[in-house]
C-alpha cells in the first residue's frame, strides 16, 4: 500500500501460484488451493493520478480512497464513465488508506498516523475520527464488524468504535500469507489484495484459510505499461453476485470482472 519510494524487494510471499507475479518465488510444492481466473466484462477509464488504496460500491457509485501525502482524497466515481463526480482532499498530514462503509458513514484509514477518519456519506463532510495502534492498510465491513489489514498476515475485526473484537491469522496451504492489503467482504468471504502480487485471495472469515486464489495476471496485463509501484489494488463487489470492480495504483483503467463459483 505504500508509496512508490519503498523498496519492493522486502517482500516474501508465502503462497505462490503459477501466474501470480511477486518479487520473489521461493520453491514450494504445487498449491492445493484452487486457482481461478476472472472474466473481464468491460473496462472504463480510471484517473492515473489516483494512488488507489480503498474501493467500494454503494448505490451505483464507486467510492475510492487515494494515498500519498498531500494528495490523498475521498472521491466518488461514475461507474459508466469513470468520471470523478465529487472529491474531498484529506489533511496533508495524512496518507489515505483503506475505505469502508458502515451505515451512513465512510471510514478511511491512514497509513502511519493511527487515525481513522469518518466521513458523512451524504455530502463527504468530515464527521470525526477514531484512533488505533500501528499501521492502517486495508479496510472493509462485513455487516457486523470492520475488517482491517496492516500489512501483516493477520486481519483484525473491530466494532463500530474501532475496538478490537478478534484477530484472524490468514493461512494459504498452511503457510502464513503476509502483506495483506486492500480488502472487500462479499459472499461470506473476505477478498484480499497482497502487496506486489497479481492475485486476489478469497479467505474464510471463520478459519482464516484461503479458499481460492483469483489469478488476475490477465487483468494486470491489460492495464498496460505500469511503473513498479503501480500494483493491483482496489476491490469492490458489484450489484450482481460474482461481479467485482478491480483497479490498481495509478492505473488508467478500471475493470469489471466476473469471478465464477
C-alpha positions in Angstrom: 0.0 0.0 0.0 3.0 2.2 0.5 4.4 5.0 -1.6 6.4 4.0 -4.6 9.6 5.1 -3.0 9.6 2.0 -0.8 11.7 -1.0 -1.9 9.8 -3.8 -3.4 12.5 -6.3 -2.6 11.5 -6.7 1.0 8.5 -8.9 0.1 8.4 -12.6 0.6 5.1 -14.2 -0.5 4.2 -17.3 1.4 1.6 -18.7 -1.0 2.9 -18.7 -4.6 1.0 -19.8 -7.6 1.8 -20.0 -11.3 1.0 -16.7 -13.0 0.9 -14.6 -9.8 3.8 -12.3 -10.1 5.8 -11.5 -7.0 9.2 -10.0 -6.4 10.4 -13.4 -5.1 9.3 -17.0 -5.8 10.6 -19.5 -3.3 10.5 -23.2 -4.2 7.2 -24.6 -2.8 5.1 -27.6 -3.6 2.2 -27.1 -6.0 -0.7 -25.4 -4.1 -3.8 -27.4 -3.2 -5.9 -24.2 -3.0 -8.0 -23.9 -6.2 -6.9 -21.2 -8.7 -9.4 -19.5 -10.9 -9.2 -16.6 -13.4 -11.7 -13.8 -13.6 -13.6 -13.0 -16.8 -13.3 -9.4 -17.9 -16.7 -8.0 -18.7 -15.8 -4.4 -19.5 -13.4 -1.6 -18.7 -13.7 2.1 -18.3 -11.2 5.0 -17.6 -9.6 5.4 -14.2 -7.7 8.5 -13.1 -3.9 7.8 -13.4 -3.3 10.4 -10.6 -5.3 8.2 -8.2 -3.0 6.1 -6.0 -5.8 3.7 -5.1 -5.9 2.5 -1.5 -9.6 1.6 -0.9 -12.6 0.9 -3.2 -16.2 0.1 -2.5 -19.5 0.4 -4.3 -22.8 1.8 -2.9 -26.0 2.8 -4.6 -24.5 2.5 -8.1 -21.4 4.7 -7.3 -17.8 3.8 -6.6 -16.2 5.4 -3.5 -12.4 5.5 -3.6 -9.7 6.4 -1.1 -6.4 7.5 -2.6 -3.0 7.9 -1.0 0.3 9.9 -0.9 0.9 12.7 1.4 -0.6 16.0 0.2 -2.6 14.1 -2.5 -4.9 11.8 -0.5 -8.6 12.1 -1.2 -12.0 10.5 -0.8 -13.8 10.6 -4.1 -17.0 9.4 -5.8 -16.8 7.8 -9.3 -19.3 7.3 -12.0 -19.3 3.6 -12.9 -20.2 4.1 -16.6 -17.5 6.7 -17.5 -15.0 6.6 -14.6 -15.5 10.4 -14.1 -14.9 11.8 -10.7 -18.4 13.0 -9.5 -17.0 14.6 -6.3 -13.9 14.5 -4.3 -12.6 15.8 -1.0 -8.9 16.2 -0.1 -7.8 15.0 3.4 -5.5 16.8 5.7 -2.0 16.8 4.2 -0.6 15.3 7.4 -2.4 12.1 6.5 -1.7 9.3 3.9 -5.1 7.9 3.0 -5.5 4.1 3.1 -8.4 1.6 3.1 -12.1 2.7 3.0 -15.2 1.1 4.4 -18.9 1.9 4.6 -20.9 1.4 7.8 -24.4 2.8 7.9 -24.3 6.5 6.8 -20.6 7.0 7.3 -17.4 6.2 5.4 -14.4 5.2 7.5 -10.9 5.8 6.0 -7.7 4.5 7.4 -4.4 6.4 7.4 -1.1 4.7 7.0 1.2 5.6 9.9 -0.9 8.2 11.7 -3.1 5.8 13.7 -6.2 7.8 12.8 -9.4 6.5 11.1 -11.3 9.4 9.6 -15.0 9.3 9.4 -17.0 11.0 6.6 -20.7 11.6 6.2 -21.9 9.6 3.2 -24.4 12.2 2.3 -22.0 15.0 1.4 -18.5 13.7 2.1 -18.1 16.1 5.0 -15.8 15.1 7.8 -17.6 13.7 10.8 -14.8 12.8 13.2 -12.1 10.4 13.8 -11.1 7.3 15.8 -7.7 6.0 17.0 -5.9 2.7 16.5 -2.4 1.4 17.1 0.0 0.5 14.3 -0.3 1.0 10.6 -3.5 1.0 8.6 -3.6 -0.7 5.1 -7.0 -2.2 4.0 -10.5 -1.9 5.4 -13.9 -3.4 4.7 -17.1 -4.1 6.6 -18.8 -7.5 6.8 -22.1 -6.2 8.1 -21.2 -6.6 11.7 -17.6 -5.5 12.1 -14.9 -3.6 10.3 -12.2 -5.9 8.9 -8.7 -4.3 8.8 -5.3 -5.2 7.5 -1.9 -3.7 8.5 0.4 -5.4 6.0 1.0 -8.5 8.2 -0.6 -12.0 7.8 -3.3 -11.2 10.4 -6.6 -9.4 9.9 -8.3 -7.6 12.8 -12.0 -7.3 13.3 -13.2 -4.1 15.0 -16.5 -2.9 16.4 -18.2 0.4 15.4 -16.0 2.4 17.9 -12.9 0.7 16.4 -12.2 -1.5 19.4 -10.6 -4.9 18.5 -13.0 -7.8 18.7 -10.8 -10.6 17.4 -7.7 -11.3 15.3 -7.6 -13.7 12.3 -4.3 -15.2 11.1 -4.5 -15.9 7.4 -3.0 -19.2 6.0 -2.6 -20.4 2.4 -1.9 -24.1 2.2 -1.0 -23.9 5.9 1.6 -21.1 5.4 1.2 -17.5 6.6 0.2 -15.1 3.9 1.9 -11.7 4.7 1.4 -8.3 3.2 -2.4 -8.4 3.2 -3.6 -5.2 1.7 -6.9 -3.8 0.3 -10.0 -5.8 1.4 -13.5 -6.5 0.4 -16.2 -8.5 2.2 -18.6 -10.3 -0.2 -20.5 -13.6 -0.4 -19.5 -14.6 3.1 -15.8 -14.3 2.3 -13.0 -11.8 2.6 -11.2 -10.9 -0.7 -7.7 -9.5 -0.2 -5.0 -8.0 -2.4 -1.5 -8.9 -1.4 1.1 -6.1 -1.9 3.2 -6.7 -5.0 1.2 -9.8 -6.1 -1.1 -10.2 -9.1 -3.6 -12.4 -7.3 -6.6 -11.9 -5.1 -7.1 -14.3 -2.2 -10.5 -15.5 -1.1 -10.4 -16.0 2.7 -12.8 -17.9 5.0 -13.5 -15.4 7.8 -14.0 -18.2 10.4 -10.8 -20.2 9.9 -8.6 -17.7 8.1 -7.8 -20.3 5.4 -7.5 -19.2 1.8 -10.3 -21.0 -0.1 -9.5 -19.8 -3.6 -6.8 -17.8 -5.4 -8.0 -15.5 -8.2 -5.2 -15.1 -10.7 -5.5 -11.6 -12.1 -2.4 -11.7 -14.3 -4.6 -11.1 -17.4 -6.1 -8.0 -15.8 -2.7 -6.6 -14.9 -1.5 -7.3 -18.4 -4.4 -5.4 -19.9 -3.8 -2.5 -17.5 -0.9 -1.5 -19.8 2.7 -0.5 -19.0 2.9 0.1 -15.3 5.6 1.5 -13.0 6.9 -0.9 -10.4 4.8 0.5 -7.6 1.6 0.7 -9.6 0.3 -2.7 -8.3 -3.1 -4.3 -8.4 -5.0 -2.7 -5.6 -8.7 -2.0 -5.3 -11.6 -4.5 -5.0 -15.3 -3.6 -4.9 -18.2 -6.0 -5.2 -20.7 -5.1 -7.8 -24.5 -5.2 -7.5 -24.6 -8.6 -9.3 -23.3 -11.7 -7.5 -19.8 -12.6 -8.6 -19.2 -9.3 -10.3 -16.3 -7.1 -9.0 -14.6 -3.8 -9.9 -10.8 -4.0 -9.9 -8.1 -1.5 -10.4 -4.6 -0.6 -9.3 -2.4 2.3 -8.1 -2.3 5.0 -10.8 -3.9 2.7 -13.3 -5.6 4.2 -16.4 -8.4 1.6 -16.4 -11.0 0.2 -14.1 -12.1 -3.4 -14.8 -15.5 -5.0 -14.3 -14.9 -8.8 -13.9 -16.9 -11.9 -13.1 -15.4 -14.4 -10.7 -17.1 -17.7 -11.1 -18.1 -20.3 -8.5 
